[in-house]
């Protein structure tokens, strides 16, 4: 609050006081004139100005009492942490004390409701997490029975079908557990120097059966020197798994072999990792929503196994890691997903700056 805004708010009071002063001086002058006496104009002006000075002194003192309290209220913004909202300056007037009391009651109620909601959220996460872990047991049993059935040379088509569905179930459960872990990201976070090429090569070796099954073949383009970035290897690997899973799925064609290209580059002040596939691409009307949770778009109608969660989880993980993820695509020609690792930003800065509410994300989606 500025002095100008303070005076503007009290303008009716100031005008009333000035008019009352003039009225008082006029009545005194009239009374003296009836009695046969009079006052000079300068004396009358002096009396009126004396009252104005008294008013100015009062307004200045009142401004000092109100300024710090109202200035704190003006500074409150939607981005301010909730814990800071309860901090108000010491009230100096009855109005400020009443407002501060009502504010503290509302704040206490908000904190109580928020605490209860957080407890319910933690309980729900705990229950879902336990359920997911319990579900992993029958998945492991099914896998064991499949191995026994293969040794007995049972129906190969049935075994392949059950194995495929069991793999999808296992993948979905693991995705659910990763969603839960994202809610408490800092508790499962480790900063380290990550070799991008080594990470990509390890992921390809682990997924080689899936690449062969989809008839999609990976290729790595790398500079001569190692490409090192600051990240969390486990979470970065999780991001790549989501992107590569989509690339394999949509690059797989019955009429030809597909390809997924991994390209590591060093740009101006940043490192880039691009995953390029030659698959079906993404429809232009879907480009703006590919990172939304559960959104599958036109491709989801062609591939029933699409969940619409892969790119969403990749984006959320990159946001927490302080990396950027972008996507370019053209229908029928393929998709390029690019991970950007800024060299000037510490991963700890990205972690500490995570907002309490869901923020906007560093994603870029454009057609090729």
C-alpha positions in Angstrom: 0.0 0.0 0.0 1.4 3.4 -1.0 0.7 6.7 0.7 -1.2 7.9 -2.3 -3.6 4.9 -2.3 -4.0 5.3 1.5 -5.0 9.0 1.1 -7.3 8.2 -1.9 -9.1 5.6 0.2 -9.7 8.2 3.0 -10.6 11.0 0.6 -14.3 11.3 1.7 -13.1 11.6 5.3 -10.5 14.3 4.4 -13.1 16.3 2.4 -15.6 16.1 5.2 -13.0 17.3 7.8 -12.0 20.2 5.6 -15.6 21.3 5.0 -16.3 21.0 8.7 -13.3 23.2 9.5 -14.5 25.8 7.0 -18.0 25.6 8.5 -16.6 26.1 12.0 -14.5 29.1 11.1 -17.5 30.6 9.3 -19.8 30.1 12.3 -17.1 31.7 14.6 -16.7 34.7 12.3 -20.5 35.1 12.1 -20.9 35.0 15.8 -18.2 37.6 16.3 -19.7 39.9 13.7 -23.1 39.7 15.5 -21.3 40.7 18.7 -19.7 43.6 17.0 -16.2 42.1 16.6 -14.4 40.4 13.8 -11.3 38.5 12.9 -8.9 39.2 10.1 -8.9 36.8 7.2 -5.3 35.7 7.9 -6.4 34.7 11.4 -9.3 32.6 10.0 -7.0 31.0 7.5 -4.5 30.3 10.3 -7.2 28.5 12.4 -8.2 26.4 9.4 -4.7 25.5 8.4 -4.0 24.5 12.0 -6.8 22.0 11.8 -5.4 20.8 8.4 -2.0 20.3 10.0 -3.5 18.3 12.8 -5.3 16.1 10.2 -2.1 15.6 8.3 -0.3 14.5 11.5 -3.1 12.1 12.3 -3.2 10.6 8.7 0.6 10.1 8.8 0.5 8.2 12.1 -2.5 6.2 10.9 -0.6 5.3 7.7 2.4 4.1 9.7 0.0 1.9 11.7 -1.7 0.4 8.7 1.1 0.2 6.1 3.0 -2.9 7.2 -0.1 -4.9 7.8 -1.8 -4.0 4.5 1.5 -4.3 2.6 1.8 -7.9 3.8 -1.7 -8.7 2.5 -0.8 -7.2 -0.9 2.2 -9.5 -1.1 0.2 -12.7 -0.8 0.2 -14.6 -4.2 -1.1 -18.0 -5.3 2.4 -19.3 -5.6 3.3 -18.5 -1.9 3.8 -21.7 0.3 0.8 -22.4 2.5 3.0 -22.4 5.6 3.8 -18.7 4.9 0.1 -17.6 4.7 -0.4 -17.7 8.4 2.3 -15.1 9.1 0.8 -11.6 9.5 2.4 -8.5 11.1 1.4 -7.5 14.6 -2.0 -5.8 14.4 -2.2 -2.2 15.8 -5.9 -1.4 15.5 -9.2 -3.0 16.3 -9.9 -3.8 12.6 -6.5 -5.4 12.2 -7.0 -7.5 15.3 -10.4 -8.7 14.1 -9.1 -9.4 10.7 -6.0 -11.3 12.1 -8.2 -13.4 14.4 -10.5 -14.4 11.5 -7.5 -15.0 9.3 -5.9 -17.3 11.8 -9.1 -19.3 12.3 -9.5 -19.8 8.6 -5.8 -20.7 8.3 -6.1 -23.2 11.1 -9.1 -24.8 9.5 -7.3 -25.0 6.1 -4.3 -26.6 7.7 -6.5 -29.1 9.5 -8.4 -30.0 6.3 -5.1 -30.2 4.3 -3.6 -32.5 7.0 -6.6 -34.8 6.9 -6.5 -34.8 3.0 -2.8 -35.6 3.0 -3.4 -38.5 5.5 -6.1 -39.9 3.3 -3.8 -39.6 0.2 -1.0 -41.3 2.0 -3.3 -44.1 3.1 -4.7 -44.5 -0.4 -1.1 -44.7 -1.8 -0.1 -47.2 0.8 -3.1 -49.4 0.0 -2.6 -49.2 -3.8 1.1 -49.9 -3.3 0.4 -53.0 -1.2 -2.1 -54.2 -3.7 0.4 -53.8 -6.6 3.1 -55.7 -4.6 0.6 -58.5 -3.9 -0.3 -58.6 -7.5 3.3 -59.2 -8.5 3.2 -62.6 -6.7 0.6 -64.2 -9.0 2.4 -62.6 -12.0 5.6 -64.4 -10.9 3.7 -67.7 -10.3 2.2 -67.4 -13.8 5.7 -66.9 -15.3 6.9 -70.0 -13.4 4.1 -72.1 -14.7 4.8 -70.9 -18.2 8.3 -72.0 -17.9 7.1 -75.4 -16.8 4.6 -75.6 -19.7 7.4 -74.8 -22.2 9.5 -77.7 -20.8 6.5 -80.0 -21.2 6.1 -78.7 -24.8 2.4 -77.8 -24.3 0.4 -75.7 -26.7 2.9 -73.1 -28.0 0.2 -70.6 -29.1 -1.5 -70.7 -25.7 1.8 -70.3 -23.9 2.7 -67.3 -26.1 -0.6 -65.7 -25.6 -0.5 -66.1 -21.8 3.1 -65.0 -21.7 2.2 -61.8 -23.7 -0.7 -61.0 -21.4 1.4 -61.7 -18.3 4.1 -59.4 -19.6 1.5 -56.6 -20.1 0.2 -57.1 -16.6 3.7 -57.0 -15.2 4.5 -53.8 -17.1 1.3 -52.2 -15.9 2.0 -53.1 -12.3 5.5 -51.7 -12.6 4.1 -48.5 -14.1 1.7 -48.2 -11.2 4.5 -48.5 -8.7 6.5 -45.9 -10.5 3.5 -43.5 -10.4 3.3 -44.0 -6.6 7.1 -43.4 -6.3 6.8 -40.1 -8.2 4.6 -38.7 -5.4 7.6 -39.0 -3.1 10.3 -38.4 -5.6 12.9 -36.9 -3.3 12.9 -40.1 -1.1 14.1 -42.2 -4.1 16.5 -39.8 -5.8 20.3 -40.0 -6.3 22.3 -37.5 -8.3 25.2 -39.0 -10.3 27.2 -38.7 -13.5 25.4 -40.7 -16.1 26.9 -42.0 -19.4 24.1 -41.6 -21.8 25.5 -43.9 -24.4 26.1 -46.6 -21.8 22.6 -46.2 -20.4 21.1 -46.5 -23.9 23.2 -49.5 -24.8 22.2 -51.3 -21.5 18.5 -50.6 -22.1 18.8 -52.0 -25.7 20.5 -55.2 -24.4 17.8 -55.6 -21.8 15.0 -55.1 -24.4 16.6 -57.1 -27.2 13.9 -59.8 -27.1 11.2 -57.1 -27.4 13.0 -55.5 -30.3 13.3 -58.8 -32.1 9.6 -59.7 -31.3 8.5 -56.4 -32.8 10.9 -56.6 -35.7 12.3 -53.3 -34.8 16.0 -52.8 -34.7 17.9 -50.2 -32.7 20.9 -48.1 -33.9 23.1 -45.7 -31.9 24.7 -42.6 -33.2 27.3 -41.2 -30.8 30.1 -38.7 -30.7 33.6 -40.0 -30.3 33.9 -39.0 -26.6 31.6 -40.2 -23.8 28.4 -38.2 -23.3 28.1 -37.5 -19.5 25.1 -35.7 -17.9 24.1 -35.1 -14.4 20.9 -37.0 -13.5 19.5 -40.0 -11.7 20.4 -43.1 -13.6 17.4 -45.1 -12.5 14.8 -42.5 -13.1 16.4 -41.5 -16.4 16.3 -45.1 -17.5 12.6 -45.2 -16.6 12.0 -42.2 -18.9 13.8 -44.0 -21.8 11.9 -47.2 -21.2 8.6 -45.3 -21.7 9.8 -43.6 -24.8 11.4 -46.8 -26.3 8.3 -48.8 -25.5 6.2 -46.4 -27.6 8.8 -46.3 -30.4 8.9 -50.1 -30.6 5.1 -50.4 -30.6 4.4 -47.8 -33.3 7.5 -48.6 -35.5 6.5 -52.3 -35.7 5.0 -53.0 -39.2 3.8 -56.3 -40.6 5.2 -55.5 -44.1 8.7 -54.4 -43.1 11.2 -54.0 -40.4 11.2 -50.9 -38.2 14.1 -48.9 -36.8 14.7 -46.8 -33.7 17.7 -44.5 -33.8 19.3 -43.1 -30.7 21.3 -39.9 -31.3 23.5 -38.2 -28.7 24.6 -34.6 -29.5 26.2 -31.7 -27.7 24.5 -28.3 -28.4 25.1 -24.8 -27.2 25.1 -25.2 -23.4 23.1 -28.4 -23.4 23.3 -32.1 -24.3 20.6 -33.7 -26.5 19.4 -37.3 -26.7 17.0 -38.0 -29.5 15.0 -41.2 -30.0 13.8 -41.3 -33.6 11.5 -44.0 -35.0 10.2 -44.6 -38.5 6.7 -45.7 -37.3 3.2 -44.5 -38.0 3.7 -41.1 -36.4 1.1 -39.0 -34.6 -1.9 -37.2 -36.1 -1.6 -33.4 -36.1 -4.8 -33.1 -33.9 -3.2 -35.3 -31.2 0.1 -33.5 -31.0 -1.0 -31.0 -28.4 -2.3 -33.7 -26.0 0.2 -36.5 -26.3 1.7 -35.8 -22.8 -1.8 -35.8 -21.1 -2.5 -38.8 -18.8 -4.6 -41.6 -20.3 -4.8 -39.9 -23.7 -4.2 -42.3 -26.5 -5.5 -40.4 -29.5 -5.9 -41.9 -33.0 -3.1 -44.4 -32.4 -4.8 -45.7 -29.3 -7.8 -46.8 -31.4 -5.4 -48.9 -33.6 -3.4 -50.3 -30.7 -5.6 -51.6 -28.0 -2.7 -52.1 -25.6 -2.0 -48.3 -25.4 -2.5 -46.9 -21.9 -1.8 -43.2 -22.6 0.5 -43.1 -19.6 4.0 -43.6 -21.0 4.7 -40.1 -22.2 2.9 -38.6 -19.3 5.2 -40.4 -16.8 8.2 -39.5 -18.9 7.3 -35.8 -18.8 6.6 -35.8 -15.1 9.9 -37.6 -14.3 11.8 -35.1 -16.6 10.2 -32.2 -14.8 11.3 -33.5 -11.4 14.8 -34.2 -12.8 15.1 -30.7 -14.3 15.4 -32.0 -17.8 13.2 -31.0 -20.8 11.4 -33.4 -23.1 10.1 -32.5 -26.6 8.3 -34.3 -29.4 8.1 -33.8 -33.1 6.1 -36.1 -35.4 4.5 -36.4 -38.8 1.7 -38.9 -39.6 3.1 -41.8 -41.5 6.7 -40.8 -41.3 7.7 -41.3 -37.7 8.3 -39.5 -34.3 11.3 -37.9 -32.7 11.4 -37.5 -28.9 14.2 -35.3 -27.6 15.6 -35.1 -24.1 17.5 -31.9 -23.2 20.0 -31.7 -20.4 20.9 -28.1 -19.7 24.6 -27.8 -18.6 24.0 -24.6 -16.7 21.4 -25.9 -14.3 22.1 -28.2 -11.3 19.7 -31.1 -10.9 19.4 -30.1 -7.2 18.0 -26.7 -8.3 15.3 -28.4 -10.3 14.4 -30.7 -7.4 14.3 -27.9 -4.8 12.1 -25.7 -7.1 9.3 -28.2 -7.5 6.0 -26.4 -6.8 3.5 -27.8 -4.3 0.8 -27.9 -6.9 1.0 -29.3 -10.4 2.9 -26.9 -12.5 3.4 -26.3 -16.1 5.9 -28.5 -17.7 8.9 -28.1 -20.0 7.5 -29.9 -23.0 7.5 -29.0 -26.7 5.3 -30.7 -29.2 5.5 -29.7 -32.9 5.0 -31.4 -36.2 8.1 -32.2 -38.2 
